Amino acid sequence: ATAGPRSFSAAEVRARCAQGACLVSCHRRLYDLSGFVRLHPGGEQLLRRRAGTDVSAALDGPPHRHSANARRWLEQYYVGEIEPGDEQVPPRGRAASGVGTGWPDAEPGLGTATFTLICWQVPGGTGDLVDWQKPLLWQVGYLGEKYDEWVHQPVDRPIRLFHSDFLEFLSKTAWYVVFMVWTPVVLYLSWVSYTSLAQGNTRLFSSFTTEYSIPVHKYYFPFIFLLGMILWSLLEYLIHRFVFHMKPPASNYYLITLHFLLHGQHHKSPFDSSRLVFPPVPASLVIGFFYGVLRLLLPEVLGLSVFVGGLCGYVIYDMMHYYLHYGSPKKGTYLYGLKAYHVKHHFEHQKSGFGISTRFWDYPFRTLIPEETFKKED
């Protein structure tokens, strides 16, 4: 017979919280969020202040109504039950709205029984669709129509992609490797671009006409560099939206596998620290392709100046992406809002919010994640 969940007294919960643990309850269910507090988009202190309390009403907001995926995520930290009579009574919420019940009211048709079943299908359990003890890359293609829903239900655990240890090593990258590899390249190419422009031989449209060609002075370099960064931000948006978030046909094993390799694995395990930045080896192939395109479209030095600005934009993007997942920005700052925005993309709005280093391109392309509103209570 399977042992039932462990029971915790209120005194034991208080004692553990006093020792630094972050235990919260949802009605009688108890969760240990100690390993998650730094990753919480609302900030570590917000969770710390709720340690030892019932969060069932807080899950429904304001200021934020937690999604079904967020509630599934919570179930991964389930440790047991509060002893009868020791549970707290959550603050009184809106009648029949889901507040204080712990169940989302944002998804019509998802009843309590259904949601409980989904919550308890934690990774590695009998309800999961893949074998987490084996590499996932060659399994996901068989999920077919279930893949899209499965890949957008995030879990808190590392992913192994390949059988080969060497390929697995190449698929993982620590955040600082990107900075160490590409920053010297940016600095060197910036120097080459500036000194080449300083020679005064670079002219725009010289391949079409010499009489009306425009000289490009060395003083233009910062503006050309900035143009490259802006072009990267657009490219970042387009790649994220149209390549990383393509919906592969359910019948195509290879496209599902490719999608999981490119981006699906990041949505499945958004806090896998070894897979938050682009590995240098495949990145060099993509970067080389875009450099070749710029060389074809622009004069050599001008193309290099735009390219190095774009490369700098890429490095900033990768560093920001890592920080948005693992950093704890101060409340009210630009990065605080951007972190909350990006986490919403992962947990609730996978078809919008494609800007990562900036939300700018989500405005003209009409993919901005809408702000949450709450009706006033009577």
C-alpha positions as CSV (number, residue, x, y, z in Angstrom):
1,A,0.0,0.0,0.0
2,T,1.2,3.5,-0.8
3,A,1.9,5.7,2.2
4,G,-0.4,8.8,2.5
5,P,0.9,12.3,2.5
6,R,2.8,13.5,5.6
7,S,1.0,15.7,8.1
8,F,2.5,18.9,9.5
9,S,1.4,20.8,12.5
10,A,1.2,24.6,12.5
11,A,4.0,24.7,15.1
12,E,6.3,22.6,12.8
13,V,5.6,24.9,9.9
14,R,6.4,28.0,11.9
15,A,9.6,26.4,13.2
16,R,10.8,25.6,9.7
17,C,10.0,29.1,8.4
18,A,11.9,30.6,11.3
19,Q,14.9,28.5,10.2
20,G,14.7,30.1,6.7
21,A,12.4,27.7,4.8
22,C,9.6,29.1,2.7
23,L,6.5,26.9,3.4
24,V,3.1,28.1,2.2
25,S,-0.3,26.3,2.2
26,C,-3.3,26.3,-0.1
27,H,-6.1,25.2,2.2
28,R,-4.6,22.1,3.9
29,R,-2.0,21.3,1.1
30,L,1.5,22.4,2.1
31,Y,4.3,23.4,-0.3
32,D,8.0,24.1,0.2
33,L,9.0,27.0,-2.0
34,S,12.5,27.4,-0.5
35,G,14.2,26.5,-3.8
36,F,11.9,28.7,-5.9
37,V,11.9,32.0,-4.0
38,R,14.7,33.7,-6.0
39,L,13.0,32.7,-9.2
40,H,9.6,34.1,-8.4
41,P,8.7,36.9,-10.8
42,G,7.1,38.9,-8.1
43,G,10.4,38.9,-6.1
44,E,11.9,36.9,-3.3
45,Q,10.6,39.2,-0.5
46,L,7.0,38.8,-1.6
47,L,7.2,35.1,-1.1
48,R,9.2,35.4,2.1
49,R,6.5,37.6,3.6
50,R,3.9,34.9,2.8
51,A,5.9,32.1,4.4
52,G,3.8,30.1,6.8
53,T,0.5,31.5,5.5
54,D,-2.4,30.3,3.3
55,V,-1.9,31.7,-0.3
56,S,-5.2,30.3,-1.8
57,A,-6.7,33.8,-2.1
58,A,-3.4,35.4,-3.3
59,L,-3.3,33.0,-6.2
60,D,-6.3,34.8,-7.7
61,G,-5.0,38.3,-7.1
62,P,-4.8,41.1,-7.2
63,P,-2.3,42.1,-8.3
64,H,-1.9,39.0,-10.4
65,R,-4.2,36.1,-11.1
66,H,-2.1,33.0,-11.4
67,S,-2.6,30.8,-14.4
68,A,-3.4,27.1,-14.6
69,N,0.3,26.5,-15.5
70,A,1.4,28.4,-12.4
71,R,-0.8,26.2,-10.2
72,R,0.5,23.1,-11.9
73,W,4.0,24.4,-11.2
74,L,3.1,24.8,-7.5
75,E,2.2,21.2,-7.2
76,Q,5.8,20.2,-7.8
77,Y,6.7,21.5,-4.4
78,Y,3.9,19.6,-2.5
79,V,5.3,18.1,0.7
80,G,2.2,17.1,2.7
81,E,-0.9,18.2,4.5
82,I,-1.6,20.6,7.4
83,E,-3.1,18.8,10.4
84,P,-6.9,19.2,10.7
85,G,-7.7,22.3,12.8
86,D,-4.3,23.9,12.1
87,E,-5.0,25.2,8.7
88,Q,-5.5,29.0,8.2
89,V,-8.6,30.6,6.9
90,P,-7.7,32.6,3.8
91,P,-8.9,36.1,3.4
92,R,-12.6,36.4,2.3
93,G,-12.8,36.8,-1.5
94,R,-15.4,37.3,-4.1
95,A,-18.3,34.9,-4.0
96,A,-18.3,32.2,-6.7
97,S,-15.3,33.7,-8.5
98,G,-12.6,31.3,-7.5
99,V,-10.9,33.6,-5.1
100,G,-10.0,31.7,-1.9
101,T,-10.6,28.4,-3.6
102,G,-7.2,27.9,-5.2
103,W,-8.8,27.1,-8.6
104,P,-8.5,29.4,-11.6
105,D,-11.6,31.2,-12.9
106,A,-9.8,32.3,-16.1
107,E,-10.3,29.0,-17.9
108,P,-14.0,28.2,-18.4
109,G,-14.8,24.5,-18.4
110,L,-11.8,23.5,-16.3
111,G,-13.5,22.0,-13.3
112,T,-11.9,21.3,-9.9
113,A,-11.7,17.5,-10.5
114,T,-10.0,18.0,-13.9
115,F,-7.6,20.6,-12.5
116,T,-6.6,18.4,-9.6
117,L,-5.9,15.5,-12.0
118,I,-3.6,17.7,-14.1
119,C,-1.8,19.1,-11.0
120,W,-1.0,15.7,-9.7
121,Q,0.5,14.5,-13.0
122,V,4.0,15.8,-11.9
123,P,7.0,15.0,-14.1
124,G,8.1,11.4,-13.7
125,G,4.7,10.3,-12.4
126,T,2.5,7.7,-14.0
127,G,0.5,10.4,-15.7
128,D,3.4,11.9,-17.7
129,L,3.7,11.3,-21.4
130,V,7.5,10.8,-21.6
131,D,10.2,8.8,-19.8
132,W,12.3,11.4,-17.9
133,Q,15.0,8.8,-17.3
134,K,15.8,8.8,-21.0
135,P,16.8,11.6,-23.5
136,L,13.7,13.5,-24.5
137,L,14.6,14.7,-28.0
138,W,13.8,11.3,-29.6
139,Q,10.6,10.9,-27.6
140,V,8.7,14.1,-28.2
141,G,8.0,13.5,-31.9
142,Y,5.7,10.6,-30.9
143,L,3.5,12.9,-28.8
144,G,1.7,14.0,-32.0
145,E,-1.4,16.1,-31.2
146,K,-0.5,16.1,-27.5
147,Y,2.9,17.8,-28.0
148,D,1.8,21.4,-28.2
149,E,-0.2,21.2,-24.9
150,W,2.5,19.1,-23.2
151,V,5.4,21.4,-24.1
152,H,3.6,24.5,-22.8
153,Q,3.1,22.9,-19.4
154,P,6.4,23.9,-17.7
155,V,8.2,21.9,-15.1
156,D,11.1,22.6,-12.7
157,R,13.7,20.0,-13.6
158,P,16.7,19.7,-16.0
159,I,16.3,18.1,-19.4
160,R,18.6,15.6,-21.1
161,L,18.3,15.8,-24.9
162,F,20.9,13.3,-26.3
163,H,22.2,9.9,-25.6
164,S,25.7,11.0,-26.5
165,D,27.5,12.8,-23.6
166,F,29.5,14.8,-26.1
167,L,26.4,16.2,-27.9
168,E,24.7,16.8,-24.5
169,F,27.8,18.8,-23.5
170,L,27.6,20.9,-26.7
171,S,23.9,21.6,-26.1
172,K,24.5,23.2,-22.7
173,T,26.1,26.6,-21.9
174,A,26.7,28.5,-18.8
175,W,25.6,32.2,-19.1
176,Y,29.1,33.6,-18.8
177,V,30.5,31.6,-21.7
178,V,28.4,33.7,-24.1
179,F,29.9,36.9,-22.6
180,M,33.5,35.5,-22.6
181,V,33.3,34.2,-26.2
182,W,31.5,37.0,-28.0
183,T,32.5,40.2,-26.1
184,P,36.2,40.1,-27.4
185,V,34.8,39.6,-30.9
186,V,32.6,42.6,-30.5
187,L,35.5,44.8,-29.2
188,Y,37.9,43.6,-32.0
189,L,35.4,44.1,-34.8
190,S,34.4,47.5,-33.5
191,W,38.0,48.6,-33.6
192,V,38.4,47.2,-37.1
193,S,35.3,48.9,-38.3
194,Y,36.2,52.3,-36.8
195,T,39.8,52.3,-38.0
196,S,38.6,51.2,-41.5
197,L,36.1,54.0,-41.6
198,A,38.8,56.5,-40.5
199,Q,40.7,55.8,-43.7
200,G,38.0,57.7,-45.5
201,N,37.5,55.1,-48.3
202,T,34.0,54.0,-47.5
203,R,31.2,55.4,-49.6
204,L,27.5,54.5,-49.8
205,F,26.0,53.7,-53.2
206,S,29.5,53.7,-54.8
207,S,28.7,50.5,-56.7
208,F,25.9,52.4,-58.5
209,T,27.4,55.8,-59.0
210,T,30.6,57.7,-58.1
211,E,29.2,61.1,-58.6
212,Y,26.4,60.9,-56.1
213,S,27.9,58.4,-53.6
214,I,27.9,59.3,-50.0
215,P,31.1,59.2,-47.8
216,V,30.8,57.4,-44.5
217,H,32.9,59.1,-41.9
218,K,34.4,57.4,-38.8
219,Y,32.1,59.7,-36.7
220,Y,29.1,57.8,-38.1
221,F,30.3,54.5,-36.5
222,P,28.3,54.9,-33.2
223,F,25.1,55.5,-35.2
224,I,25.7,52.6,-37.5
225,F,26.5,50.4,-34.5
226,L,23.2,51.5,-32.9
227,L,21.4,50.7,-36.1
228,G,22.8,47.2,-35.9
229,M,21.5,46.8,-32.3
230,I,18.0,48.0,-33.4
231,L,18.0,45.6,-36.3
232,W,18.9,42.8,-34.0
233,S,16.0,43.6,-31.7
234,L,13.7,43.2,-34.7
235,L,15.4,40.0,-35.7
236,E,15.1,38.7,-32.1
237,Y,11.3,39.3,-32.2
238,L,10.9,37.7,-35.7
239,I,12.9,34.6,-34.9
240,H,11.2,34.1,-31.5
241,R,7.7,34.5,-33.0
242,F,7.9,32.8,-36.4
243,V,10.7,30.2,-35.9
244,F,10.7,29.3,-32.2
245,H,7.0,29.5,-31.9
246,M,6.0,27.7,-35.1
247,K,3.4,25.1,-34.4
248,P,4.7,21.9,-36.0
249,P,2.2,19.6,-37.6
250,A,1.1,16.9,-35.3
251,S,1.8,14.2,-37.9
252,N,5.4,15.3,-38.5
253,Y,7.8,13.6,-36.1
254,Y,10.9,15.5,-37.4
255,L,9.4,19.0,-37.2
256,I,8.2,18.3,-33.7
257,T,11.7,17.1,-32.8
258,L,13.3,20.2,-34.4
259,H,10.9,22.5,-32.6
260,F,11.7,20.9,-29.2
261,L,15.5,21.2,-30.0
262,L,15.2,24.9,-31.0
263,H,12.9,26.2,-28.3
264,G,10.3,23.7,-27.0
265,Q,12.8,22.3,-24.4
266,H,13.2,25.9,-23.0
267,H,9.4,26.2,-22.6
268,K,9.1,22.8,-21.0
269,S,11.9,23.6,-18.5
270,P,12.2,27.4,-18.3
271,F,14.5,27.4,-15.3
272,D,17.1,24.9,-16.6
273,S,20.1,27.2,-16.1
274,S,22.3,25.3,-18.6
275,R,19.9,25.9,-21.5
276,L,19.0,29.6,-21.2
277,V,21.6,31.0,-23.6
278,F,22.6,29.9,-27.1
279,P,25.6,27.5,-27.2
280,P,28.6,29.2,-29.1
281,V,29.0,26.4,-31.7
282,P,25.6,26.5,-33.3
283,A,25.5,30.3,-32.6
284,S,28.6,30.8,-34.7
285,L,26.9,29.2,-37.7
286,V,23.8,31.4,-37.4
287,I,26.0,34.5,-36.8
288,G,28.2,33.7,-39.8
289,F,25.1,33.4,-42.0
290,F,23.8,36.9,-41.1
291,Y,27.3,38.3,-41.6
292,G,27.4,36.9,-45.1
293,V,24.0,38.5,-45.8
294,L,25.2,41.9,-44.7
295,R,28.3,41.6,-46.8
296,L,26.2,41.0,-49.8
297,L,23.8,43.9,-49.1
298,L,26.3,46.6,-47.9
299,P,29.8,47.8,-48.6
300,E,32.3,45.7,-46.7
301,V,33.2,48.1,-43.8
302,L,29.6,49.4,-43.5
303,G,28.2,45.9,-43.4
304,L,30.8,45.0,-40.7
305,S,29.8,48.0,-38.6
306,V,26.1,47.0,-38.7
307,F,27.0,43.4,-38.0
308,V,29.1,44.2,-34.9
309,G,26.2,46.3,-33.5
310,G,23.8,43.4,-34.1
311,L,26.3,41.0,-32.5
312,C,26.5,43.3,-29.4
313,G,22.7,43.3,-29.3
314,Y,22.7,39.5,-29.4
315,V,25.1,39.3,-26.4
316,I,22.9,41.8,-24.4
317,Y,19.8,39.8,-25.3
318,D,21.3,36.5,-24.1
319,M,22.5,38.1,-20.9
320,M,19.1,39.7,-20.3
321,H,17.3,36.5,-21.0
322,Y,19.3,34.6,-18.4
323,Y,18.7,37.4,-15.9
324,L,15.0,37.5,-16.6
325,H,14.9,33.8,-15.5
326,Y,17.4,33.8,-12.7
327,G,17.8,37.4,-11.5
328,S,15.9,39.2,-8.8
329,P,15.4,42.7,-10.1
330,K,14.2,45.4,-7.7
331,K,10.5,46.1,-7.8
332,G,9.5,49.1,-9.9
333,T,12.6,48.8,-12.2
334,Y,12.5,48.2,-16.0
335,L,13.9,44.7,-15.6
336,Y,11.3,43.9,-12.9
337,G,8.5,44.6,-15.3
338,L,10.3,42.8,-18.1
339,K,10.8,39.7,-15.9
340,A,7.1,39.6,-15.0
341,Y,6.2,40.1,-18.7
342,H,8.5,37.3,-19.9
343,V,7.3,34.8,-17.2
344,K,3.7,35.5,-18.4
345,H,4.8,34.5,-21.9
346,H,6.1,31.2,-20.5
347,F,3.2,30.4,-18.2
348,E,0.1,31.9,-19.8
349,H,0.6,33.9,-23.0
350,Q,2.6,31.7,-25.3
351,K,1.1,33.3,-28.4
352,S,2.1,36.8,-27.5
353,G,4.8,38.7,-25.6
354,F,7.6,37.7,-28.1
355,G,9.9,40.6,-27.2
356,I,12.5,39.6,-24.6
357,S,15.1,42.4,-24.4
358,T,12.4,44.9,-25.2
359,R,8.6,45.0,-25.6
360,F,8.8,47.6,-28.4
361,W,8.1,45.3,-31.3
362,D,5.1,43.7,-29.6
363,Y,3.3,47.1,-30.1
364,P,3.4,47.4,-33.9
365,F,2.9,43.7,-34.4
366,R,0.0,43.7,-31.9
367,T,1.3,40.8,-29.8
368,L,1.5,42.8,-26.5
369,I,0.4,40.8,-23.4
370,P,-2.7,42.6,-22.1
371,E,-2.6,44.2,-18.6
372,E,-4.6,42.4,-16.0
373,T,-7.7,44.1,-14.6
374,F,-9.7,43.3,-11.5
375,K,-13.3,44.4,-10.9
376,K,-14.0,46.3,-7.7
377,E,-15.6,44.2,-5.0
378,D,-18.8,45.3,-3.5
